[in-house]
């Protein structure tokens, strides 16, 4: 029994490390993926009637999109967040838009 634990414990620990690592992902590849996601979100926002005149800044990191800038109403702030969330590849939206009437 003791031998089984000694063999199983390192394997269990090693498998946890492998599952949580990003072995196949390089920094340039992640940068390109984030850049593509930013472009998709910006395009979706510009195409939305009512939001085309606002300067909404978009940043992305690993599927998390951050919106920042100024907007004219709570309704448009919510709309921008919903549009960003609907873009394929977006896992989460951090909506830091500031309403300034």
trRosetta pair geometry for C-beta under 8 A, 3 or more apart (Angstrom, degrees):
i j d omega theta_ij theta_ji phi_ij phi_ji
1 4 5.6 -52 -154 30 33 115
1 5 6.8 31 151 -16 65 102
2 5 5.8 -53 -153 35 34 110
2 6 6.4 34 150 -19 66 107
3 6 5.6 -55 -147 38 34 113
3 7 6.3 27 156 -14 67 107
4 7 6.0 -60 -148 40 29 105
4 8 5.8 18 159 -13 67 116
5 8 5.9 -60 -133 44 27 105
5 9 5.9 34 167 -31 66 109
6 9 6.5 -44 -136 24 20 112
6 10 7.8 13 167 -5 51 101
7 10 7.2 -69 -167 37 27 98
7 11 6.8 16 151 -9 63 118
8 11 5.7 -68 -152 44 35 111
8 12 5.9 37 156 -25 73 109
9 12 5.7 -55 -145 34 28 112
9 13 6.4 24 159 -14 64 107
10 13 5.7 -57 -145 40 33 110
10 14 6.0 33 157 -20 67 110
11 14 5.7 -56 -143 39 29 111
11 15 6.2 30 158 -20 64 106
12 15 6.0 -55 -147 34 27 109
12 16 6.7 28 154 -19 61 105
13 16 5.8 -56 -154 33 32 112
13 17 6.7 31 151 -18 64 105
14 17 5.7 -55 -152 34 35 112
14 18 6.4 32 154 -18 67 106
15 18 5.7 -53 -146 36 34 111
15 19 6.4 34 157 -20 66 106
16 19 6.0 -55 -146 35 30 110
16 20 6.5 12 161 -6 64 113
17 20 6.3 -71 -148 44 27 100
17 21 6.3 27 159 -29 66 113
18 21 6.0 -58 -144 26 29 111
18 23 7.4 -11 -153 -29 72 133
22 25 4.2 -50 169 42 108 118
25 29 6.0 -132 -159 78 65 126
25 30 5.9 65 169 -57 109 102
26 29 4.6 93 58 7 82 105
26 30 7.1 -150 93 -6 43 87
27 30 5.8 -56 -147 37 32 111
27 31 6.3 36 154 -22 66 106
28 31 5.5 -53 -147 34 34 115
28 32 6.4 34 155 -19 66 103
29 32 5.8 -54 -151 35 32 110
29 33 6.4 32 152 -18 65 106
30 33 5.7 -54 -148 37 33 112
30 34 6.3 32 154 -17 66 106
30 62 7.1 -16 -158 -76 114 76
31 34 5.8 -55 -147 38 29 109
31 35 6.2 31 153 -21 64 108
32 35 5.6 -55 -146 37 31 113
32 36 6.4 32 155 -20 65 104
33 36 5.8 -53 -149 35 30 111
33 37 6.4 31 152 -19 63 107
33 89 7.8 -157 -179 -165 93 135
34 37 5.6 -55 -149 37 33 114
34 38 6.4 37 152 -22 66 103
34 60 4.5 180 -159 96 83 99
34 61 5.9 9 -118 -97 135 40
34 62 7.4 -23 -82 -33 106 37
35 38 5.6 -49 -148 33 32 113
35 39 6.5 32 153 -18 63 105
35 60 7.9 -160 -57 57 21 117
36 39 5.7 -55 -151 37 32 112
36 40 6.4 33 152 -20 65 105
36 89 7.7 -27 105 119 101 175
37 40 5.7 -53 -147 35 32 112
37 41 6.4 28 156 -16 65 106
37 60 4.4 -160 95 158 122 173
37 63 7.3 -144 -121 -103 162 39
37 65 6.8 -138 148 -82 115 106
37 87 7.3 122 -159 125 75 130
37 89 5.1 -132 -107 116 104 131
37 90 6.7 136 -163 -73 114 75
38 41 6.0 -59 -149 38 29 107
38 42 6.2 27 156 -18 66 109
38 58 5.1 150 -149 113 80 109
38 59 6.8 -13 -104 -128 117 23
38 60 4.9 -144 -61 7 82 116
38 65 7.7 160 -94 -125 59 99
39 42 5.8 -55 -143 38 29 110
39 43 6.2 31 157 -20 64 108
40 43 5.8 -56 -149 36 28 112
40 44 6.4 27 154 -18 63 107
40 87 5.0 134 128 -166 112 129
40 88 7.2 -84 171 54 156 76
40 89 6.9 89 57 44 156 127
41 44 5.7 -55 -149 37 32 111
41 45 6.3 30 154 -19 66 107
41 58 4.9 172 96 -155 124 151
41 60 7.2 153 4 -58 139 124
41 65 5.6 147 -82 -144 162 148
41 83 7.7 118 -155 121 73 89
41 84 5.0 32 -146 -127 115 82
41 87 5.1 -110 -86 -6 71 166
41 90 6.9 93 -80 -72 114 131
42 45 5.8 -57 -148 37 30 110
42 46 6.3 27 156 -18 66 108
42 56 7.8 180 -120 84 71 96
42 58 5.3 -141 -65 24 86 144
43 46 6.0 -56 -144 37 29 108
43 47 6.3 24 159 -16 64 112
44 47 6.0 -61 -147 39 27 109
44 48 6.8 36 153 -33 62 103
44 83 5.1 174 137 166 113 106
44 84 7.2 157 83 -87 130 43
44 86 7.2 -177 -172 77 153 99
44 87 5.4 -136 -11 -78 156 110
45 48 5.8 -51 -155 19 33 115
45 51 5.4 -99 -177 128 76 136
45 56 5.5 -104 168 61 156 140
45 58 7.3 -173 -1 -55 145 132
45 80 6.1 34 -124 -137 110 88
45 83 5.8 132 -87 107 64 141
45 84 7.1 12 -64 -67 106 83
46 51 7.4 -117 -98 104 21 95
46 52 5.6 66 -162 -121 56 76
47 52 7.6 72 -72 -85 7 102
48 51 4.4 24 86 33 109 120
48 52 7.0 -173 72 -49 56 75
48 79 6.9 162 165 150 148 115
48 80 7.8 -176 65 -96 157 60
48 83 5.5 -71 -57 -97 148 156
49 52 7.0 -22 -122 -14 32 111
50 76 6.3 -143 143 -109 109 107
50 79 7.1 0 95 107 128 163
51 54 5.6 -60 -166 30 63 114
51 56 7.1 -12 180 -15 108 137
51 71 8.0 -22 -128 -130 86 115
51 76 6.2 157 -89 -160 87 105
51 79 6.7 -151 -58 108 125 120
51 80 6.0 142 -125 -84 141 92
51 83 7.5 -118 16 9 167 159
54 69 6.7 128 162 124 100 134
54 70 7.3 -141 -155 89 105 60
54 71 5.5 20 -141 -108 154 76
54 72 7.4 -132 -85 -10 122 89
54 76 7.4 135 -28 156 155 136
54 80 8.0 -73 81 -82 146 137
55 69 5.4 -154 102 -151 71 141
55 70 7.5 30 61 45 87 79
56 67 5.8 -21 -177 -159 109 99
56 68 7.5 140 -165 69 61 34
56 69 4.7 -149 -118 42 42 144
56 71 7.1 26 -85 -70 102 106
56 80 6.0 -163 -122 -149 157 141
56 97 6.8 -26 -126 -98 101 115
57 67 7.2 136 75 -162 57 45
57 68 4.6 -27 65 68 109 87
57 69 4.9 144 5 -47 84 106
58 65 6.3 -21 -162 -167 93 103
58 66 7.3 148 -156 77 43 55
58 67 6.2 -14 -100 -102 69 64
58 84 7.4 -175 -123 -116 115 122
59 65 7.2 153 82 -156 46 53
59 66 4.6 -9 61 55 97 105
59 68 7.5 15 4 7 105 111
60 63 7.4 43 -172 -67 102 5
60 64 6.7 157 -153 79 61 46
60 65 4.9 -21 -97 -100 89 69
60 66 7.3 -170 -76 16 39 72
60 90 7.9 -99 -123 -107 120 83
61 64 5.6 -20 67 58 73 96
62 91 7.9 -35 130 29 69 134
63 89 6.4 -133 -117 163 81 66
63 90 6.4 142 -169 -144 69 28
63 91 3.6 41 149 4 122 113
63 92 6.8 76 125 19 87 78
64 91 6.3 -48 -69 66 58 97
64 92 4.7 -13 -117 67 80 104
64 93 7.8 174 -162 -84 59 22
64 94 6.5 36 172 -13 101 106
65 84 5.2 -152 103 175 145 121
65 87 7.7 67 -38 54 160 127
65 90 5.2 -31 -8 -131 126 111
65 92 7.2 179 27 90 67 52
65 93 5.2 -20 71 -111 97 70
65 94 7.1 -170 94 26 46 71
66 93 7.8 149 -92 -164 28 54
66 94 4.4 -17 -108 68 77 108
66 96 6.2 9 -174 9 93 115
67 80 5.8 139 -162 136 162 119
67 81 6.6 -127 21 -86 148 68
67 84 6.0 -129 -53 -45 123 160
67 93 6.7 14 -7 -173 107 101
67 94 7.2 -176 24 88 66 56
67 95 5.1 -1 52 -125 116 58
67 96 6.2 176 84 39 60 66
67 97 5.3 -22 124 -44 110 96
68 96 4.5 -9 -95 84 81 110
68 97 6.6 -175 -132 -78 23 49
69 97 6.0 -17 64 -121 69 78
69 98 7.4 -140 109 29 29 82
70 97 7.2 127 -122 -167 14 76
70 98 5.3 -37 -106 72 67 92
70 99 7.8 114 -160 -123 67 10
70 100 4.6 -24 -161 23 116 125
71 76 5.0 -156 171 102 123 115
71 77 5.1 157 77 -73 145 78
71 80 6.7 -126 -92 -12 156 145
71 97 4.8 16 1 173 122 126
71 98 7.2 151 25 73 74 40
71 99 5.9 -43 77 -102 83 56
71 100 7.3 120 58 28 33 74
72 76 5.9 47 56 31 78 147
72 99 7.1 18 140 -152 12 74
72 100 7.1 -56 -102 74 42 56
72 101 6.1 73 -162 -119 69 46
73 76 4.8 93 60 11 86 98
73 77 6.9 -141 100 -6 47 87
73 99 6.2 32 -146 -140 10 114
73 101 7.2 60 -79 -96 65 82
74 77 5.4 -52 -147 35 35 117
74 78 6.3 35 155 -18 67 104
74 99 5.7 -19 -65 -86 62 152
75 78 5.9 -56 -152 37 28 109
75 79 6.3 30 149 -21 63 109
76 79 5.2 -49 -141 37 36 117
76 80 6.3 42 157 -23 66 101
77 80 6.0 -52 -151 32 28 111
77 81 6.7 27 151 -15 61 107
77 95 6.5 109 173 168 91 127
77 97 4.7 -170 -130 88 95 129
77 99 5.7 -71 -41 -69 137 98
78 81 5.7 -57 -153 37 33 113
78 82 6.3 32 152 -19 67 107
79 82 5.7 -56 -148 37 31 110
79 83 6.3 31 155 -20 66 105
80 83 5.8 -54 -147 35 30 111
80 84 6.4 30 155 -18 64 107
80 95 7.0 132 93 -133 99 113
80 97 6.1 81 70 -37 146 157
81 84 5.8 -55 -147 37 30 110
81 85 6.3 29 155 -18 65 109
81 93 5.2 145 -156 123 80 145
81 95 4.1 -31 -91 -80 119 140
81 97 7.7 -127 -51 12 93 124
82 85 5.7 -55 -146 38 31 112
82 86 6.4 31 155 -24 64 108
83 86 5.8 -58 -151 32 30 112
83 87 7.3 43 150 -36 61 94
84 87 6.1 -43 -164 7 37 114
84 90 6.0 168 155 -140 71 165
84 93 4.7 114 101 -113 121 133
84 95 7.7 166 42 -85 142 93
85 90 5.8 -146 -133 110 32 133
85 93 4.9 -86 -68 -16 86 132
86 90 7.6 27 50 49 20 131
87 90 4.8 75 70 -11 89 123
90 93 6.4 25 172 -62 127 89
